[in-house]
Amino acid sequence: MIYKRVALIGLGLIASSMFWGMKRGALAGEVTGYARSAETRDTARRIGLCDRVCDSLAEAVQGADLVVLCVPVGVMGAVAAEMAAHLAPGATVTDVGSVKREVINAVGPHLPHGVHFVPGHPLAGTEHSGPESGFAELFDNRWCLLVRVPGSDPQAVAQLHAFWEGLGSNVETMDADHHDLVLAVTSHAPHLIAYTMVGVADDLGRVTDGEVIKYSAAGFRDFTRIAASDPTMWRDVFLNNKKATLEILGRFTEELFALQRAIRTGDGDHLHAYFTRTRAIRRGIIEAGQDTDAPDFGRGSTR
Amino acid sequence: MIYKRVALIGLGLIASSMFWGMKRGALAGEVTGYARSAETRDTARRIGLCDRVCDSLAEAVQGADLVVLCVPVGVMGAVAAEMAAHLAPGATVTDVGSVKREVINAVGPHLPHGVHFVPGHPLAGTEHSGPESGFAELFDNRWCLLVRVPGSDPQAVAQLHAFWEGLGSNVETMDADHHDLVLAVTSHAPHLIAYTMVGVADDLGRVTDGEVIKYSAAGFRDFTRIAASDPTMWRDVFLNNKKATLEILGRFTEELFALQRAIRTGDGDHLHAYFTRTRAIRRGIIEAGQDTDAPDFGRGSTR
């Protein structure tokens, strides 16, 4: 047991996976949960998500030595303000938001003296959301990034580190701004691009929806998977990691125009060299154990 | 048995999967194979790919009642010219290229009278290439598109249709230009976009390669999978489906700029509405049976 009482605020994919992971690893004495929506709380009670589902934020955080904010980045500040007076002295507050600088700016000022704030970000997810989408293995062999804030208590950081390892993650610590730039490259910009491409396909009058869906075997299918992620979560990510995302998108557009020009002018050498270079990155990811190279992408063939 | 002798020209992922699929379904009496590279022919002989690996194109196609061009789109015309004199009267020639109009323009004029040309395109693939990457199940439940050309022999089309069904595919027939537009949306533009994004990440000095690879859990990982496809194949696709690809990329850029503007101006409603719309398309694809909704993307969790 790493924490005596853990409060999960917001009961979606991440919180529910954390709950099942805590049970698997016996990481917490008691887990309380709170969600703003009564429907979500009812679902949680029905499926046994959390040891105790509370009808108020205050009740959920009371006496907890770890409070995990699992709400969209855009509302974290408001939730922090509302719960601040009810936090136990010496408690650790963390979050699972995909953006760190703006979360620190929004949450930090509300937390009382004696409460430790250790922002976090598990790099794990699926295209599904909601309390019923979680599973204990979500964080296994995935990264969890913890972020240093001025005055971080080393003991509180170490405890949260051990907690995430208990959930199956590999844990690293980094600076908030660096986190936001790395994530803009590896996640935020790719998501916006995927959303855009799926939107374009949807718009295209001459290619009916039916055909786009029917013939989506290659390329587009992976985009639709990305573009099916939770709209509220992603709206908040983009609005709160504006600078880094726009910078990366600017670079992206520049490169895309260069490739479009190569197509238009028939510069096959440029295209071939570019595609050869990008292929090498993929090899690195497979070697780093961050994806499978199964030939059927897990569709269940019996090669 | 649907064909007495099938010649596979070019021995990469598609041809090798076709061979194993033909064996599984007992679709051909004998399968000959030819690849320009002696190394590829040696590999094929070593792993038992094809009943007979031939050292010349002429030998491979001699007496075949089906010849399948599995070479990059850019060399199909040259291969057709070289083999034309050796084709058996009444033989069917098909191809597996991702582009159809330019292939028809390049191959069609070389084929002698009495040989049936039925262009095709199986919508199946993995990120792997080469003779050792094939497996019999690649085409199972995937689409194969056959394309009408003027004067197509209905009997030859029907036979090839049955052949692809024997390989596990669902077969449809469509017009070449429509094919090229549909594929530009569902495959070609998404591939170029993925290549671009992976290239940008690779370029970015401040985010080391190591980090991009290490933290690629979400979004970017799917892009790298797409961007690991065969560079020669894709160079040829873009150069030979120039018009449709550039048209779709133009639309894409327009939409991307609108979303970038929404981020810059903080227009959360625009973003949320857009993301909600794209999510629905994903649901359609899963319902159409073209992808799994496994929560772990086939990474092997035991949910």
Interface residues (C-beta under 8 A of the other chain):
Chain A: G74 L123 A124 G125 T126 E127 H128 S133 F135 E137 L138 D140 R142 W143 L145 L181 V182 L183 V185 T186 S187 H188 A189 P190 H191 L192 I193 A194 Y195 T196 M197 V198 G199 V200 A201 D202 D203 L204 R206 V207 D209 E211 V212 I213 K214 Y215 S216 A217 A218 G219 F220 R221 D222 F223 T224 R225 I226 A227 A228 S229 P231 T232 W234 R235 D236 F238 L239 K242 T245 L246 I248 L249 R251 F252 T253 E255 L256 L259 Q260 I263 R264 G266 G268 L271 H272 Y274 F275 T276 R277 T278 R279 I281 R282 R283 G284 I285 A288 Q290 D291 T292 D293 A294 P295 D296 F297 G298 R299 G300 S301 T302 R303
Chain B: G74 L123 A124 G125 T126 E127 H128 S133 F135 E137 L138 D140 R142 W143 L145 L181 V182 L183 V185 T186 S187 H188 A189 P190 H191 L192 I193 A194 Y195 T196 M197 V198 G199 V200 A201 D202 D203 L204 R206 V207 D209 E211 V212 I213 K214 Y215 S216 A217 A218 G219 F220 R221 D222 F223 T224 R225 I226 A227 A228 S229 P231 T232 W234 R235 D236 F238 L239 K242 T245 L246 I248 L249 R251 F252 T253 E255 L256 L259 Q260 I263 R264 G266 G268 L271 H272 Y274 F275 T276 R277 T278 R279 I281 R282 R283 G284 I285 A288 Q290 D291 T292 D293 A294 P295 D296 F297 G298 R299 G300 S301 T302 R303
